[in-house]
């Protein structure tokens, strides 16, 4: 027996939300609607859907922030942005914060359904992230280095996971802050340096090869070897 995919539709326009629910249920998807970002996050935690359709303009929380939070908590959950923002910079921004696909309004229903089906058919990404002798199991949130387990707090794990998803790339403090601390108001970039320090003590202090490198004037880079 095949499992019926579950889709959370995050849309504050009642007419469009109703239309999307009818369209998706006609294709035998199970649909849960949400009108606000807070409702969306609660639903996603409760039902653990197969896919999320996300509007960017919500009454309480920006859709971009919602997307970042979803990807932080559920990295393998597909998110398709459905929005009226159709400028090139908006599309690029959507993909840069973790969206798996980007559909602009007004959209063609058949095209949207095809994009949904394509995302649902994609095989799950590998649950192990490896760099040097560091291994991150994204399913269990377990981390080892040189075969030895490393105990991390939730924030330390989120920071390490963001580093591991962006190896060999300069990450500014602002980029790290917006991805790891997306829902924490009035937080300063100094906290990034503090937590990088915590993380270094746990994964680098006893290792011959350092993985977290400072990039003067910019931020940090996660890589095996420092040139």
C-alpha positions as CSV (number, residue, x, y, z in Angstrom):
1,X,0.0,0.0,0.0
2,X,1.4,3.4,-1.0
3,X,1.6,6.2,1.5
4,X,-0.5,9.3,0.6
5,X,1.8,12.4,0.6
6,X,0.9,15.1,3.0
7,X,1.3,18.8,2.0
8,X,1.2,21.9,4.2
9,X,-0.1,24.9,2.3
10,X,1.0,28.2,3.9
11,X,-1.1,30.9,2.3
12,X,-3.0,33.8,4.0
13,X,-5.2,34.5,1.0
14,X,-8.4,32.6,1.7
15,X,-9.5,32.2,-1.9
16,X,-6.1,31.0,-3.1
17,X,-5.7,28.7,-0.1
18,X,-9.1,27.1,-0.8
19,X,-8.2,26.7,-4.5
20,X,-4.9,25.0,-3.6
21,X,-6.6,22.7,-1.2
22,X,-9.2,21.7,-3.8
23,X,-6.5,21.2,-6.4
24,X,-4.3,19.1,-4.3
25,X,-7.0,17.0,-2.7
26,X,-8.3,16.2,-6.2
27,X,-4.9,14.6,-6.9
28,X,-5.3,12.6,-3.7
29,X,-2.9,14.5,-1.5
30,X,-3.6,15.1,2.1
31,X,-3.6,18.9,2.8
32,X,-3.2,20.9,5.9
33,X,-3.7,24.7,5.5
34,X,-2.0,27.4,7.5
35,X,-2.6,31.2,7.3
36,X,0.3,32.4,9.4
37,X,3.9,31.5,9.9
38,X,3.3,30.4,13.5
39,X,0.5,28.1,12.4
40,X,2.7,26.7,9.7
41,X,5.6,25.8,12.1
42,X,3.2,24.2,14.5
43,X,1.6,22.1,11.8
44,X,4.9,21.0,10.3
45,X,6.1,19.8,13.7
46,X,2.8,18.0,14.3
47,X,2.1,16.3,11.0
48,X,5.7,16.1,9.6
49,X,4.5,16.6,6.0
50,X,6.0,15.3,2.7
51,X,6.2,18.8,1.3
52,X,5.5,22.5,2.1
53,X,4.0,25.1,-0.3
54,X,5.1,28.5,1.2
55,X,3.9,32.0,0.5
56,X,6.5,34.7,1.3
57,X,4.0,37.4,2.4
58,X,2.5,36.3,5.7
59,X,0.9,38.5,8.4
60,X,3.2,37.6,11.2
61,X,6.5,36.2,10.1
62,X,8.3,36.6,6.7
63,X,8.2,33.6,4.5
64,X,11.9,33.7,4.1
65,X,12.4,33.3,7.9
66,X,9.9,30.4,7.9
67,X,11.8,28.6,5.1
68,X,15.1,29.0,7.1
69,X,13.5,27.6,10.2
70,X,12.0,24.6,8.3
71,X,15.4,23.8,6.8
72,X,17.1,24.1,10.1
73,X,14.7,21.7,11.8
74,X,13.9,19.4,8.8
75,X,16.7,19.7,6.2
76,X,15.3,17.1,3.9
77,X,11.7,18.5,3.8
78,X,11.0,20.0,0.3
79,X,9.8,23.6,0.3
80,X,8.3,25.2,-2.8
81,X,7.8,28.9,-2.6
82,X,4.6,30.1,-4.2
83,X,4.7,33.9,-4.4
84,X,4.0,37.1,-6.4
85,X,7.6,38.2,-6.0
86,X,8.9,37.5,-9.5
87,X,12.0,39.6,-9.8
88,X,15.3,37.8,-10.5
89,X,16.7,38.9,-7.1
90,X,13.7,37.4,-5.3
91,X,14.1,34.1,-7.0
92,X,17.9,34.0,-6.3
93,X,17.2,35.0,-2.6
94,X,14.6,32.2,-2.3
95,X,17.0,29.5,-3.5
96,X,19.8,30.9,-1.4
97,X,17.9,30.5,1.9
98,X,17.0,26.9,1.1
99,X,13.9,26.8,-1.1
100,X,13.8,23.6,-3.3
101,X,11.7,25.3,-6.0
102,X,10.2,28.7,-6.7
103,X,6.8,29.3,-8.4
104,X,5.5,32.8,-9.2
105,X,1.8,33.9,-9.1
106,X,-0.2,33.6,-11.1
107,X,0.8,30.0,-11.8
108,X,-0.2,27.3,-14.1
109,X,-1.9,24.5,-12.1
110,X,-0.5,21.7,-14.2
111,X,3.0,23.1,-13.9
112,X,2.7,23.5,-10.1
113,X,1.4,19.9,-9.8
114,X,4.4,18.7,-12.0
115,X,6.8,20.5,-9.7
116,X,5.3,19.0,-6.6
117,X,5.4,15.5,-8.1
118,X,9.0,16.0,-9.1
119,X,10.0,17.0,-5.6
120,X,8.1,14.1,-4.0
121,X,9.8,11.6,-6.3
122,X,13.3,12.9,-5.5
123,X,15.3,10.4,-3.4
124,X,16.2,11.5,0.1
125,X,19.6,13.1,0.4
126,X,22.2,11.2,2.3
127,X,21.8,11.4,6.1
128,X,25.5,11.5,6.7
129,X,27.6,14.6,6.2
130,X,31.3,13.9,6.2
131,X,34.4,16.2,6.1
132,X,37.8,14.8,7.1
133,X,37.1,12.5,10.0
134,X,34.1,14.4,11.2
135,X,30.7,12.7,10.6
136,X,27.3,14.2,11.2
137,X,24.2,12.0,11.1
138,X,21.4,14.4,10.2
139,X,18.7,11.8,11.1
140,X,19.9,11.2,14.7
141,X,21.8,14.5,15.1
142,X,24.8,12.5,16.3
143,X,28.3,13.8,15.7
144,X,31.6,11.9,15.8
145,X,35.2,12.9,15.1
146,X,37.8,10.2,14.7
147,X,35.1,7.7,15.7
148,X,34.6,9.4,19.1
149,X,31.1,10.9,19.9
150,X,30.9,14.6,20.5
151,X,28.1,16.1,22.7
152,X,26.7,19.3,21.3
153,X,23.9,21.6,22.4
154,X,21.1,22.3,20.0
155,X,22.6,25.6,18.9
156,X,26.1,24.1,18.5
157,X,24.6,21.4,16.4
158,X,22.7,23.9,14.2
159,X,25.9,25.9,13.7
160,X,28.0,22.9,12.8
161,X,25.2,21.6,10.4
162,X,25.2,25.0,8.7
163,X,29.0,24.9,8.4
164,X,28.9,21.4,7.0
165,X,26.3,22.3,4.4
166,X,28.5,25.1,3.2
167,X,32.1,23.8,3.1
168,X,34.9,25.8,1.5
169,X,32.8,28.9,1.5
170,X,33.3,32.1,3.3
171,X,30.4,32.6,5.7
172,X,29.9,36.1,7.2
173,X,28.7,36.5,10.7
174,X,25.5,38.0,9.3
175,X,24.9,34.9,7.1
176,X,25.4,32.6,10.1
177,X,23.2,34.7,12.4
178,X,20.3,34.7,9.9
179,X,20.5,31.0,9.3
180,X,21.2,29.6,12.8
181,X,19.5,32.2,15.0
182,X,16.6,33.1,12.5
183,X,13.9,33.4,15.2
184,X,15.9,35.1,17.9
185,X,15.2,38.9,18.0
186,X,17.8,41.6,18.8
187,X,20.7,39.2,18.8
188,X,24.2,40.6,18.1
189,X,26.8,39.1,15.7
190,X,29.1,38.8,18.7
191,X,27.2,35.7,19.7
192,X,28.4,34.0,16.5
193,X,32.0,34.3,17.7
194,X,31.1,33.0,21.1
195,X,29.5,29.8,19.7
196,X,32.2,29.3,17.1
197,X,34.6,29.3,20.1
198,X,32.4,26.7,21.9
199,X,32.3,24.5,18.7
200,X,36.1,24.8,18.1
201,X,36.8,23.5,21.6
202,X,34.6,20.4,21.0
203,X,35.6,19.5,17.4
204,X,39.0,21.1,16.8
205,X,40.9,21.4,20.1
206,X,42.1,17.8,20.2
207,X,42.3,17.3,16.4
208,X,45.5,17.6,14.4
209,X,43.6,19.0,11.4
210,X,41.5,22.1,12.1
211,X,38.1,22.4,10.3
212,X,36.9,25.9,11.4
213,X,39.0,28.7,10.0
214,X,38.7,32.4,10.6
215,X,38.6,34.7,7.6
216,X,39.8,38.1,8.8
217,X,37.4,40.9,8.2
218,X,34.6,38.5,6.9
219,X,33.7,35.6,9.1
220,X,34.5,31.9,8.9
221,X,35.2,29.0,6.6
222,X,34.7,25.3,7.2
223,X,37.3,23.2,5.3
224,X,39.7,20.4,5.7
225,X,42.9,22.2,5.0
226,X,44.0,25.8,5.3
227,X,45.9,26.9,2.3
